[in-house]
């Protein structure tokens, strides 16, 4: 059973930074996709940033220029560096992964990010 474990969430003031980590129990060297989504209260889950199958990155419009996704295959970990945080970034952030040859999406348990004004 694949496990994705997020960490790094917390409370930060507007303008501050946080770095999230998502550690996979399975090698991430043959991923179809792996990235971050978020869900704020009363809103739909939305894309934050993800690696695609061809190794490219894709970002949600609201985080472009502020957030950066990175990966360390040796540690089976994907990171999300979040800078210039805004109150509207407050949400539960989830890690998602899907491996090549599989149609199943795996999700982490989520980590809360709260940005105070």
Backbone as numpy.savetxt, mean C-alpha at the origin, in Angstrom:
# Nx Ny Nz CAx CAy CAz Cx Cy Cz
-1.00 -21.03 2.91 -1.83 -19.86 2.91 -0.94 -18.62 2.91
-1.17 -17.75 1.95 -0.39 -16.53 1.84 -0.82 -15.55 2.91
0.15 -14.89 3.53 -0.15 -13.85 4.49 0.55 -12.56 4.09
-0.19 -11.47 4.17 0.35 -10.14 3.94 0.21 -9.37 5.25
1.30 -8.87 5.76 1.27 -8.18 7.04 1.72 -6.74 6.88
0.78 -5.82 7.10 1.09 -4.40 7.01 1.58 -3.87 8.35
2.39 -2.85 8.28 2.84 -2.15 9.47 3.22 -0.73 9.10
3.36 0.11 10.13 3.83 1.46 9.89 2.78 2.55 9.99
1.53 2.16 10.16 0.50 3.17 10.29 0.60 3.91 11.62
-0.19 4.97 11.72 -0.18 5.73 12.97 -0.81 7.09 12.80
-0.57 7.94 13.78 -1.10 9.30 13.79 0.02 10.27 13.46
-0.25 11.17 12.52 0.75 12.13 12.11 0.06 13.46 11.81
0.78 14.55 11.97 0.22 15.85 11.65 0.28 16.11 10.16
-0.61 16.95 9.70 -0.60 17.33 8.29 0.77 17.87 7.90
1.22 17.44 6.73 2.55 17.82 6.27 3.64 16.82 6.64
3.30 15.90 7.50 4.26 14.91 7.95 4.39 13.73 7.01
5.16 12.74 7.44 5.45 11.57 6.62 5.26 10.29 7.42
4.93 9.23 6.71 4.88 7.88 7.26 5.37 6.93 6.19
5.88 5.79 6.64 6.29 4.74 5.71 5.61 3.45 6.11
4.82 2.93 5.20 4.14 1.66 5.43 4.94 0.52 4.83
4.82 -0.64 5.46 5.47 -1.84 4.95 4.43 -2.95 4.81
4.61 -3.78 3.80 3.76 -4.95 3.60 4.68 -6.14 3.35
4.74 -7.02 4.32 5.60 -8.18 4.22 4.77 -9.40 3.80
5.26 -10.07 2.77 4.56 -11.25 2.24 5.21 -12.53 2.75
4.38 -13.53 3.00 4.91 -14.83 3.42 5.37 -15.64 2.21
5.07 -15.15 1.01 5.44 -15.80 -0.23 6.34 -14.87 -1.03
7.23 -15.45 -1.80 8.12 -14.64 -2.62 7.34 -13.69 -3.51
7.83 -12.46 -3.61 7.16 -11.46 -4.45 7.86 -11.29 -5.80
8.72 -12.21 -6.13 9.48 -12.07 -7.38 8.64 -12.38 -8.61
7.51 -13.08 -8.45 6.67 -13.44 -9.61 5.24 -12.95 -9.40
5.13 -11.68 -9.12 3.82 -11.10 -8.88 3.16 -10.63 -10.16
1.85 -10.71 -10.16 1.07 -10.07 -11.21 0.85 -8.61 -10.81
0.57 -8.39 -9.54 0.49 -7.04 -9.01 0.68 -7.09 -7.50
1.14 -5.98 -6.95 1.20 -5.83 -5.50 1.22 -4.35 -5.20
0.36 -3.96 -4.30 0.30 -2.54 -4.01 -0.59 -2.22 -2.84
-0.96 -0.95 -2.79 -1.67 -0.39 -1.66 -3.00 0.21 -2.10
-3.99 -0.05 -1.30 -5.30 0.55 -1.45 -5.68 1.16 -0.11
-6.66 2.04 -0.12 -7.10 2.62 1.14 -8.61 2.78 1.14
-9.16 2.81 2.34 -10.59 2.99 2.49 -10.87 3.90 3.67
-11.49 5.02 3.38 -11.89 5.96 4.42 -13.34 5.65 4.82
-13.75 6.05 6.02 -15.13 5.78 6.46 -16.16 6.32 5.48
-17.09 5.47 5.10 -18.15 5.88 4.20 -17.76 5.98 2.74
-16.53 5.59 2.43 -16.07 5.68 1.04 -15.65 4.32 0.52
-15.58 4.21 -0.81 -15.14 2.97 -1.42 -13.62 2.83 -1.32
-13.17 1.58 -1.34 -11.74 1.33 -1.35 -11.17 1.85 -2.67
-10.03 2.52 -2.60 -9.44 3.11 -3.80 -7.96 2.77 -3.90
-7.49 2.81 -5.14 -6.08 2.57 -5.41 -5.24 3.72 -4.86
-4.15 3.34 -4.18 -3.15 4.33 -3.78 -1.94 4.22 -4.70
-1.34 3.03 -4.72 -0.17 2.81 -5.57 0.03 1.32 -5.73
0.50 0.91 -6.89 0.71 -0.51 -7.12 1.79 -0.75 -8.15
2.44 -1.90 -8.04 3.31 -2.41 -9.09 2.44 -3.27 -10.01
2.66 -3.14 -11.30 1.94 -3.96 -12.25 2.82 -5.13 -12.68
2.25 -6.00 -13.51 2.96 -7.23 -13.88 4.23 -6.96 -14.69
4.28 -5.81 -15.38 5.46 -5.50 -16.16 6.46 -4.64 -15.38
6.23 -4.55 -14.07 7.17 -3.84 -13.22 6.96 -2.35 -13.12
5.96 -1.85 -13.83 5.69 -0.41 -13.77 4.88 -0.08 -12.52
4.79 1.20 -12.24 4.02 1.64 -11.09 2.81 2.45 -11.53
1.79 2.39 -10.74 0.57 3.14 -11.01 0.14 3.80 -9.71
-0.23 5.07 -9.78 -0.62 5.82 -8.59 -2.02 6.40 -8.75
-2.72 6.50 -7.62 -3.98 7.22 -7.62 -3.71 8.71 -7.83
-4.63 9.39 -8.47 -4.43 10.80 -8.81 -4.17 11.65 -7.56
-4.82 11.33 -6.48 -4.72 12.18 -5.29 -3.39 12.06 -4.55
-2.58 11.08 -4.90 -1.32 10.89 -4.18 -0.10 11.08 -5.07
-0.31 11.31 -6.35 0.83 11.49 -7.27 1.70 12.64 -6.81
3.00 12.39 -6.79 3.95 13.41 -6.38 4.21 13.46 -4.89
3.38 12.75 -4.13 3.55 12.75 -2.66 3.91 11.37 -2.12
3.38 10.34 -2.74 3.62 8.97 -2.27 4.52 8.24 -3.26
5.32 7.31 -2.72 6.19 6.51 -3.56 6.13 5.05 -3.11
5.90 4.17 -4.08 5.90 2.74 -3.79 7.25 2.16 -4.15
7.73 1.22 -3.32 9.02 0.59 -3.58 8.94 -0.86 -3.12
9.88 -1.66 -3.57 9.86 -3.07 -3.21 11.26 -3.57 -2.93
11.34 -4.57 -2.06 12.60 -5.26 -1.77 12.31 -6.74 -1.93
12.67 -7.29 -3.07 12.35 -8.69 -3.34 13.05 -9.62 -2.35
14.22 -9.24 -1.90 14.97 -10.10 -0.97 14.23 -10.23 0.36
13.47 -9.20 0.72 12.72 -9.22 1.97 11.25 -9.52 1.74
10.87 -9.74 0.48 9.46 -9.99 0.16 8.56 -8.91 0.73
8.99 -7.68 0.57 8.30 -6.55 1.19 8.10 -5.42 0.19
6.93 -4.83 0.26 6.62 -3.64 -0.52 6.39 -2.50 0.47
6.86 -1.33 0.10 6.78 -0.17 0.97 5.94 0.93 0.32
5.42 1.79 1.16 4.75 2.99 0.68 5.25 4.17 1.50
6.06 5.00 0.87 6.53 6.22 1.51 5.51 7.32 1.26
4.98 7.88 2.32 3.94 8.89 2.21 4.47 10.21 2.77
4.58 11.20 1.92 5.06 12.52 2.31 3.96 13.56 2.12
4.14 14.68 2.74 3.17 15.80 2.63 1.76 15.31 2.89
1.60 14.59 3.96 0.30 14.00 4.26 -0.75 15.06 4.54
-1.97 14.74 4.13 -3.10 15.64 4.30 -4.18 14.93 5.12
-5.04 15.68 5.78 -6.14 15.04 6.54 -6.96 14.09 5.68
-7.12 14.41 4.41 -7.91 13.54 3.53 -7.22 12.23 3.19
-5.97 12.07 3.61 -5.28 10.79 3.45 -5.65 9.81 4.57
-6.39 10.29 5.56 -6.81 9.44 6.66 -7.67 8.29 6.15
-7.25 7.07 6.47 -7.95 5.88 5.98 -7.27 4.64 6.56
-7.90 3.51 6.34 -7.23 2.23 6.57 -6.54 1.85 5.27
-5.27 1.57 5.35 -4.47 1.23 4.17 -4.28 -0.28 4.13
-4.60 -0.84 2.97 -4.53 -2.29 2.77 -3.50 -2.64 1.70
-2.81 -3.73 1.94 -1.89 -4.28 0.96 -2.64 -5.35 0.17
-2.40 -5.38 -1.13 -3.05 -6.35 -2.02 -2.01 -6.99 -2.90
-2.16 -8.27 -3.15 -1.21 -8.96 -4.03 -1.91 -10.05 -4.82
-1.41 -10.26 -6.01 -1.88 -11.37 -6.85 -0.66 -11.90 -7.60
-0.54 -13.22 -7.58 0.62 -13.83 -8.21 0.32 -14.27 -9.63
1.33 -14.31 -10.46 1.18 -14.75 -11.84 0.66 -16.18 -11.85
-0.34 -16.43 -12.70 -0.94 -17.75 -12.80 -2.10 -17.97 -11.85
-2.41 -16.97 -11.03 -3.51 -17.07 -10.08 -4.50 -15.94 -10.32
-5.77 -16.22 -10.08 -6.79 -15.18 -10.19 -7.19 -14.66 -8.82
-6.61 -15.21 -7.78 -6.99 -14.84 -6.42 -6.23 -13.61 -5.97
-6.97 -12.66 -5.39 -6.37 -11.50 -4.76 -6.22 -11.75 -3.26
-5.06 -11.46 -2.74 -4.81 -11.57 -1.32 -4.74 -10.17 -0.72
-5.32 -10.04 0.47 -5.34 -8.76 1.16 -4.75 -8.90 2.56
-4.10 -7.84 3.00 -3.68 -7.77 4.39 -4.82 -7.33 5.27
-4.54 -7.23 6.56 -5.58 -6.89 7.52 -5.81 -5.38 7.61
-4.90 -4.61 7.06 -5.04 -3.16 7.05 -4.31 -2.50 8.21
-3.88 -1.27 7.95 -3.23 -0.47 8.99 -3.81 0.94 8.93
-4.13 1.48 10.08 -4.79 2.78 10.15 -3.78 3.91 10.02
-4.09 4.84 9.16 -3.32 6.08 9.03 -4.27 7.24 9.34
-3.88 8.06 10.30 -4.69 9.21 10.68 -3.84 10.45 10.59
-4.31 11.43 9.83 -3.59 12.68 9.64 -4.41 13.79 10.27
-3.83 14.44 11.26 -4.53 15.52 11.96 -4.21 16.87 11.32
-5.18 17.75 11.37 -4.99 19.07 10.76 -4.37 20.06 11.74
